[in-house]
Amino acid sequence: MSETVTQAGTRQPSEQLGLREGAQMVGAMLFVLGVLALGLHAISYAGY
């Protein structure tokens, strides 16, 4: 079931969906990198 769902999701002909998914992935990556940077800064600031 999951394979058919992923295939149907990746085979969308519209470019808007692809751009939207790409922007979502970039936003998620930036969010994760920001959280990691804040966490590392807090850890180094606290002295651990």
N, CA, C and O atoms as a Tripos MOL2 file, in Angstrom:
@<TRIPOS>MOLECULE
protein
  192   191    48     0     0
PROTEIN
NO_CHARGES

@<TRIPOS>ATOM
      1 N           0.8280   -1.2040    0.0000 N.3       1 MET1
      2 CA          0.0000    0.0000    0.0000 C.3       1 MET1
      3 C           0.8700    1.2650    0.0000 C.2       1 MET1
      4 O           0.5950    2.2070   -0.7440 O.2       1 MET1
      5 N           1.8910    1.2840    0.8120 N.am      2 SER2
      6 CA          2.7070    2.4990    0.9140 C.3       2 SER2
      7 C           3.4370    2.7660   -0.4050 C.2       2 SER2
      8 O           3.6220    3.9230   -0.7820 O.2       2 SER2
      9 N           3.8530    1.7060   -1.1100 N.am      3 GLU3
     10 CA          4.5780    1.9050   -2.3620 C.3       3 GLU3
     11 C           3.6780    2.5810   -3.3950 C.2       3 GLU3
     12 O           4.1170    3.4920   -4.0960 O.2       3 GLU3
     13 N           2.4210    2.1400   -3.4920 N.am      4 THR4
     14 CA          1.5300    2.7480   -4.4690 C.3       4 THR4
     15 C           1.2580    4.1990   -4.0930 C.2       4 THR4
     16 O           1.1510    5.0570   -4.9700 O.2       4 THR4
     17 N           1.1460    4.4800   -2.8060 N.am      5 VAL5
     18 CA          0.8730    5.8580   -2.3810 C.3       5 VAL5
     19 C           2.0550    6.7560   -2.7280 C.2       5 VAL5
     20 O           1.8640    7.8630   -3.2310 O.2       5 VAL5
     21 N           3.2760    6.2900   -2.4650 N.am      6 THR6
     22 CA          4.4510    7.1130   -2.7640 C.3       6 THR6
     23 C           4.5930    7.3080   -4.2710 C.2       6 THR6
     24 O           4.9410    8.3990   -4.7210 O.2       6 THR6
     25 N           4.3280    6.2640   -5.0550 N.am      7 GLN7
     26 CA          4.4370    6.3970   -6.5060 C.3       7 GLN7
     27 C           3.4130    7.4150   -7.0160 C.2       7 GLN7
     28 O           3.7330    8.2480   -7.8630 O.2       7 GLN7
     29 N           2.1930    7.3470   -6.5030 N.am      8 ALA8
     30 CA          1.1720    8.2910   -6.9480 C.3       8 ALA8
     31 C           1.5490    9.7090   -6.5180 C.2       8 ALA8
     32 O           1.2720   10.6680   -7.2370 O.2       8 ALA8
     33 N           2.1800    9.8460   -5.3460 N.am      9 GLY9
     34 CA          2.5480   11.1700   -4.8630 C.3       9 GLY9
     35 C           3.7060   11.7670   -5.6470 C.2       9 GLY9
     36 O           3.7630   12.9810   -5.8400 O.2       9 GLY9
     37 N           4.6360   10.9180   -6.1030 N.am     10 THR10
     38 CA          5.8040   11.4350   -6.8150 C.3      10 THR10
     39 C           5.5070   11.6490   -8.2930 C.2      10 THR10
     40 O           6.2340   12.3860   -8.9600 O.2      10 THR10
     41 N           4.4680   11.0330   -8.8160 N.am     11 ARG11
     42 CA          4.1780   11.1430  -10.2550 C.3      11 ARG11
     43 C           3.1020   12.1920  -10.5230 C.2      11 ARG11
     44 O           2.2240   11.9730  -11.3580 O.2      11 ARG11
     45 N           3.1580   13.3140   -9.8370 N.am     12 GLN12
     46 CA          2.2110   14.3960  -10.1010 C.3      12 GLN12
     47 C           2.7440   15.2540  -11.2520 C.2      12 GLN12
     48 O           3.8800   15.7230  -11.1840 O.2      12 GLN12
     49 N           1.9540   15.4660  -12.3020 N.am     13 PRO13
     50 CA          2.4500   16.2120  -13.4610 C.3      13 PRO13
     51 C           2.5420   17.7160  -13.2240 C.2      13 PRO13
     52 O           3.3100   18.3910  -13.9100 O.2      13 PRO13
     53 N           1.7820   18.2610  -12.2740 N.am     14 SER14
     54 CA          1.7670   19.7090  -12.0650 C.3      14 SER14
     55 C           3.0730   20.1690  -11.4240 C.2      14 SER14
     56 O           3.6040   19.5110  -10.5290 O.2      14 SER14
     57 N           3.5830   21.3110  -11.8950 N.am     15 GLU15
     58 CA          4.8490   21.8260  -11.3570 C.3      15 GLU15
     59 C           4.6350   22.5230  -10.0170 C.2      15 GLU15
     60 O           5.5590   22.5960   -9.2060 O.2      15 GLU15
     61 N           3.4360   23.0320   -9.7760 N.am     16 GLN16
     62 CA          3.1790   23.7320   -8.5150 C.3      16 GLN16
     63 C           3.3600   22.7840   -7.3400 C.2      16 GLN16
     64 O           3.9250   23.1670   -6.3150 O.2      16 GLN16
     65 N           2.8820   21.5390   -7.4830 N.am     17 LEU17
     66 CA          3.0310   20.5770   -6.3920 C.3      17 LEU17
     67 C           4.5080   20.3300   -6.1210 C.2      17 LEU17
     68 O           4.9260   20.2820   -4.9640 O.2      17 LEU17
     69 N           5.3060   20.1720   -7.1860 N.am     18 GLY18
     70 CA          6.7300   19.9190   -6.9990 C.3      18 GLY18
     71 C           7.4080   21.0960   -6.3200 C.2      18 GLY18
     72 O           8.2160   20.9140   -5.4090 O.2      18 GLY18
     73 N           7.0770   22.3200   -6.7680 N.am     19 LEU19
     74 CA          7.6800   23.5000   -6.1510 C.3      19 LEU19
     75 C           7.2510   23.6080   -4.7000 C.2      19 LEU19
     76 O           8.0480   23.9630   -3.8310 O.2      19 LEU19
     77 N           5.9810   23.2980   -4.4400 N.am     20 ARG20
     78 CA          5.4860   23.4000   -3.0670 C.3      20 ARG20
     79 C           6.2030   22.3780   -2.1780 C.2      20 ARG20
     80 O           6.5920   22.6890   -1.0530 O.2      20 ARG20
     81 N           6.3730   21.1580   -2.6960 N.am     21 GLU21
     82 CA          7.0670   20.1310   -1.9060 C.3      21 GLU21
     83 C           8.5290   20.5220   -1.7070 C.2      21 GLU21
     84 O           9.0780   20.3250   -0.6230 O.2      21 GLU21
     85 N           9.1590   21.0680   -2.7310 N.am     22 GLY22
     86 CA         10.5550   21.4830   -2.6000 C.3      22 GLY22
     87 C          10.7050   22.5980   -1.5730 C.2      22 GLY22
     88 O          11.6190   22.5720   -0.7480 O.2      22 GLY22
     89 N           9.8000   23.5840   -1.6270 N.am     23 ALA23
     90 CA          9.8670   24.6710   -0.6480 C.3      23 ALA23
     91 C           9.6270   24.1370    0.7560 C.2      23 ALA23
     92 O          10.2550   24.5910    1.7130 O.2      23 ALA23
     93 N           8.7150   23.1710    0.8810 N.am     24 GLN24
     94 CA          8.4480   22.5890    2.1940 C.3      24 GLN24
     95 C           9.6870   21.8610    2.7170 C.2      24 GLN24
     96 O          10.0160   21.9580    3.8990 O.2      24 GLN24
     97 N          10.3700   21.1320    1.8330 N.am     25 MET25
     98 CA         11.5700   20.4060    2.2610 C.3      25 MET25
     99 C          12.6660   21.3860    2.6640 C.2      25 MET25
    100 O          13.3570   21.1650    3.6580 O.2      25 MET25
    101 N          12.8320   22.4720    1.9000 N.am     26 VAL26
    102 CA         13.8600   23.4680    2.2390 C.3      26 VAL26
    103 C          13.5230   24.1300    3.5690 C.2      26 VAL26
    104 O          14.4060   24.3430    4.4010 O.2      26 VAL26
    105 N          12.2470   24.4540    3.7710 N.am     27 GLY27
    106 CA         11.8470   25.0660    5.0390 C.3      27 GLY27
    107 C          12.0870   24.1330    6.2100 C.2      27 GLY27
    108 O          12.5390   24.5660    7.2700 O.2      27 GLY27
    109 N          11.7860   22.8480    6.0230 N.am     28 ALA28
    110 CA         12.0010   21.8830    7.1100 C.3      28 ALA28
    111 C          13.4910   21.7580    7.4080 C.2      28 ALA28
    112 O          13.8850   21.6820    8.5720 O.2      28 ALA28
    113 N          14.3250   21.7360    6.3620 N.am     29 MET29
    114 CA         15.7710   21.6180    6.5840 C.3      29 MET29
    115 C          16.2970   22.8480    7.3130 C.2      29 MET29
    116 O          17.1050   22.7270    8.2330 O.2      29 MET29
    117 N          15.8390   24.0410    6.9010 N.am     30 LEU30
    118 CA         16.2860   25.2570    7.5790 C.3      30 LEU30
    119 C          15.8230   25.2590    9.0290 C.2      30 LEU30
    120 O          16.5630   25.6830    9.9170 O.2      30 LEU30
    121 N          14.5940   24.7850    9.2770 N.am     31 PHE31
    122 CA         14.0820   24.7300   10.6490 C.3      31 PHE31
    123 C          14.9330   23.8040   11.4990 C.2      31 PHE31
    124 O          15.2970   24.1460   12.6240 O.2      31 PHE31
    125 N          15.2550   22.6200   10.9590 N.am     32 VAL32
    126 CA         16.0690   21.6560   11.7160 C.3      32 VAL32
    127 C          17.4610   22.2340   11.9720 C.2      32 VAL32
    128 O          17.9920   22.1200   13.0770 O.2      32 VAL32
    129 N          18.0550   22.8600   10.9390 N.am     33 LEU33
    130 CA         19.3940   23.4360   11.1230 C.3      33 LEU33
    131 C          19.3560   24.5500   12.1610 C.2      33 LEU33
    132 O          20.2730   24.6660   12.9750 O.2      33 LEU33
    133 N          18.3070   25.3700   12.1430 N.am     34 GLY34
    134 CA         18.1940   26.4440   13.1290 C.3      34 GLY34
    135 C          18.0640   25.8970   14.5360 C.2      34 GLY34
    136 O          18.6980   26.4010   15.4640 O.2      34 GLY34
    137 N          17.2370   24.8580   14.7030 N.am     35 VAL35
    138 CA         17.0650   24.2600   16.0300 C.3      35 VAL35
    139 C          18.3820   23.6500   16.5040 C.2      35 VAL35
    140 O          18.7480   23.7930   17.6700 O.2      35 VAL35
    141 N          19.0980   22.9690   15.6000 N.am     36 LEU36
    142 CA         20.3830   22.3750   15.9810 C.3      36 LEU36
    143 C          21.3780   23.4670   16.3710 C.2      36 LEU36
    144 O          22.1040   23.3210   17.3540 O.2      36 LEU36
    145 N          21.4130   24.5580   15.6060 N.am     37 ALA37
    146 CA         22.3490   25.6430   15.9250 C.3      37 ALA37
    147 C          22.0050   26.2480   17.2780 C.2      37 ALA37
    148 O          22.9010   26.5130   18.0800 O.2      37 ALA37
    149 N          20.7190   26.4700   17.5460 N.am     38 LEU38
    150 CA         20.3240   27.0260   18.8450 C.3      38 LEU38
    151 C          20.6790   26.0650   19.9630 C.2      38 LEU38
    152 O          21.1540   26.4890   21.0170 O.2      38 LEU38
    153 N          20.4540   24.7680   19.7480 N.am     39 GLY39
    154 CA         20.7710   23.7780   20.7820 C.3      39 GLY39
    155 C          22.2570   23.7400   21.0710 C.2      39 GLY39
    156 O          22.6670   23.7160   22.2320 O.2      39 GLY39
    157 N          23.0750   23.7340   20.0120 N.am     40 LEU40
    158 CA         24.5300   23.7100   20.2190 C.3      40 LEU40
    159 C          24.9940   24.9930   20.9030 C.2      40 LEU40
    160 O          25.8700   24.9550   21.7670 O.2      40 LEU40
    161 N          24.4120   26.1240   20.5190 N.am     41 HIS41
    162 CA         24.7930   27.3850   21.1510 C.3      41 HIS41
    163 C          24.4170   27.3740   22.6290 C.2      41 HIS41
    164 O          25.1970   27.8180   23.4710 O.2      41 HIS41
    165 N          23.2210   26.8670   22.9500 N.am     42 ALA42
    166 CA         22.7960   26.8080   24.3510 C.3      42 ALA42
    167 C          23.6970   25.8690   25.1440 C.2      42 ALA42
    168 O          24.0510   26.1670   26.2850 O.2      42 ALA42
    169 N          24.0700   24.7370   24.5510 N.am     43 ILE43
    170 CA         24.9330   23.7720   25.2590 C.3      43 ILE43
    171 C          26.3100   24.4040   25.5050 C.2      43 ILE43
    172 O          26.8460   24.3120   26.6090 O.2      43 ILE43
    173 N          26.8740   25.0380   24.4860 N.am     44 SER44
    174 CA         28.2040   25.6410   24.6620 C.3      44 SER44
    175 C          28.1210   26.8240   25.6260 C.2      44 SER44
    176 O          29.0620   27.0740   26.3800 O.2      44 SER44
    177 N          26.9970   27.5570   25.6080 N.am     45 TYR45
    178 CA         26.8400   28.7110   26.4990 C.3      45 TYR45
    179 C          26.6910   28.2590   27.9490 C.2      45 TYR45
    180 O          27.1810   28.9240   28.8610 O.2      45 TYR45
    181 N          26.0090   27.1180   28.1640 N.am     46 ALA46
    182 CA         25.8010   26.6200   29.5230 C.3      46 ALA46
    183 C          27.0780   25.9960   30.0860 C.2      46 ALA46
    184 O          27.2080   25.8540   31.3010 O.2      46 ALA46
    185 N          28.0080   25.6260   29.2290 N.am     47 GLY47
    186 CA         29.2650   25.0860   29.7120 C.3      47 GLY47
    187 C          29.3490   23.5760   29.6160 C.2      47 GLY47
    188 O          30.3480   22.9850   30.0250 O.2      47 GLY47
    189 N          28.3170   22.9440   29.0820 N.am     48 TYR48
    190 CA         28.3760   21.4890   28.9150 C.3      48 TYR48
    191 C          29.2030   21.1620   27.6720 C.2      48 TYR48
    192 O          29.3830   19.9900   27.3410 O.2      48 TYR48
@<TRIPOS>BOND
     1     1     2 1
     2     2     3 1
     3     3     4 2
     4     3     5 am
     5     5     6 1
     6     6     7 1
     7     7     8 2
     8     7     9 am
     9     9    10 1
    10    10    11 1
    11    11    12 2
    12    11    13 am
    13    13    14 1
    14    14    15 1
    15    15    16 2
    16    15    17 am
    17    17    18 1
    18    18    19 1
    19    19    20 2
    20    19    21 am
    21    21    22 1
    22    22    23 1
    23    23    24 2
    24    23    25 am
    25    25    26 1
    26    26    27 1
    27    27    28 2
    28    27    29 am
    29    29    30 1
    30    30    31 1
    31    31    32 2
    32    31    33 am
    33    33    34 1
    34    34    35 1
    35    35    36 2
    36    35    37 am
    37    37    38 1
    38    38    39 1
    39    39    40 2
    40    39    41 am
    41    41    42 1
    42    42    43 1
    43    43    44 2
    44    43    45 am
    45    45    46 1
    46    46    47 1
    47    47    48 2
    48    47    49 am
    49    49    50 1
    50    50    51 1
    51    51    52 2
    52    51    53 am
    53    53    54 1
    54    54    55 1
    55    55    56 2
    56    55    57 am
    57    57    58 1
    58    58    59 1
    59    59    60 2
    60    59    61 am
    61    61    62 1
    62    62    63 1
    63    63    64 2
    64    63    65 am
    65    65    66 1
    66    66    67 1
    67    67    68 2
    68    67    69 am
    69    69    70 1
    70    70    71 1
    71    71    72 2
    72    71    73 am
    73    73    74 1
    74    74    75 1
    75    75    76 2
    76    75    77 am
    77    77    78 1
    78    78    79 1
    79    79    80 2
    80    79    81 am
    81    81    82 1
    82    82    83 1
    83    83    84 2
    84    83    85 am
    85    85    86 1
    86    86    87 1
    87    87    88 2
    88    87    89 am
    89    89    90 1
    90    90    91 1
    91    91    92 2
    92    91    93 am
    93    93    94 1
    94    94    95 1
    95    95    96 2
    96    95    97 am
    97    97    98 1
    98    98    99 1
    99    99   100 2
   100    99   101 am
   101   101   102 1
   102   102   103 1
   103   103   104 2
   104   103   105 am
   105   105   106 1
   106   106   107 1
   107   107   108 2
   108   107   109 am
   109   109   110 1
   110   110   111 1
   111   111   112 2
   112   111   113 am
   113   113   114 1
   114   114   115 1
   115   115   116 2
   116   115   117 am
   117   117   118 1
   118   118   119 1
   119   119   120 2
   120   119   121 am
   121   121   122 1
   122   122   123 1
   123   123   124 2
   124   123   125 am
   125   125   126 1
   126   126   127 1
   127   127   128 2
   128   127   129 am
   129   129   130 1
   130   130   131 1
   131   131   132 2
   132   131   133 am
   133   133   134 1
   134   134   135 1
   135   135   136 2
   136   135   137 am
   137   137   138 1
   138   138   139 1
   139   139   140 2
   140   139   141 am
   141   141   142 1
   142   142   143 1
   143   143   144 2
   144   143   145 am
   145   145   146 1
   146   146   147 1
   147   147   148 2
   148   147   149 am
   149   149   150 1
   150   150   151 1
   151   151   152 2
   152   151   153 am
   153   153   154 1
   154   154   155 1
   155   155   156 2
   156   155   157 am
   157   157   158 1
   158   158   159 1
   159   159   160 2
   160   159   161 am
   161   161   162 1
   162   162   163 1
   163   163   164 2
   164   163   165 am
   165   165   166 1
   166   166   167 1
   167   167   168 2
   168   167   169 am
   169   169   170 1
   170   170   171 1
   171   171   172 2
   172   171   173 am
   173   173   174 1
   174   174   175 1
   175   175   176 2
   176   175   177 am
   177   177   178 1
   178   178   179 1
   179   179   180 2
   180   179   181 am
   181   181   182 1
   182   182   183 1
   183   183   184 2
   184   183   185 am
   185   185   186 1
   186   186   187 1
   187   187   188 2
   188   187   189 am
   189   189   190 1
   190   190   191 1
   191   191   192 2
@<TRIPOS>SUBSTRUCTURE
     1 MET1         2 RESIDUE 1 A MET
     2 SER2         6 RESIDUE 1 A SER
     3 GLU3        10 RESIDUE 1 A GLU
     4 THR4        14 RESIDUE 1 A THR
     5 VAL5        18 RESIDUE 1 A VAL
     6 THR6        22 RESIDUE 1 A THR
     7 GLN7        26 RESIDUE 1 A GLN
     8 ALA8        30 RESIDUE 1 A ALA
     9 GLY9        34 RESIDUE 1 A GLY
    10 THR10       38 RESIDUE 1 A THR
    11 ARG11       42 RESIDUE 1 A ARG
    12 GLN12       46 RESIDUE 1 A GLN
    13 PRO13       50 RESIDUE 1 A PRO
    14 SER14       54 RESIDUE 1 A SER
    15 GLU15       58 RESIDUE 1 A GLU
    16 GLN16       62 RESIDUE 1 A GLN
    17 LEU17       66 RESIDUE 1 A LEU
    18 GLY18       70 RESIDUE 1 A GLY
    19 LEU19       74 RESIDUE 1 A LEU
    20 ARG20       78 RESIDUE 1 A ARG
    21 GLU21       82 RESIDUE 1 A GLU
    22 GLY22       86 RESIDUE 1 A GLY
    23 ALA23       90 RESIDUE 1 A ALA
    24 GLN24       94 RESIDUE 1 A GLN
    25 MET25       98 RESIDUE 1 A MET
    26 VAL26      102 RESIDUE 1 A VAL
    27 GLY27      106 RESIDUE 1 A GLY
    28 ALA28      110 RESIDUE 1 A ALA
    29 MET29      114 RESIDUE 1 A MET
    30 LEU30      118 RESIDUE 1 A LEU
    31 PHE31      122 RESIDUE 1 A PHE
    32 VAL32      126 RESIDUE 1 A VAL
    33 LEU33      130 RESIDUE 1 A LEU
    34 GLY34      134 RESIDUE 1 A GLY
    35 VAL35      138 RESIDUE 1 A VAL
    36 LEU36      142 RESIDUE 1 A LEU
    37 ALA37      146 RESIDUE 1 A ALA
    38 LEU38      150 RESIDUE 1 A LEU
    39 GLY39      154 RESIDUE 1 A GLY
    40 LEU40      158 RESIDUE 1 A LEU
    41 HIS41      162 RESIDUE 1 A HIS
    42 ALA42      166 RESIDUE 1 A ALA
    43 ILE43      170 RESIDUE 1 A ILE
    44 SER44      174 RESIDUE 1 A SER
    45 TYR45      178 RESIDUE 1 A TYR
    46 ALA46      182 RESIDUE 1 A ALA
    47 GLY47      186 RESIDUE 1 A GLY
    48 TYR48      190 RESIDUE 1 A TYR
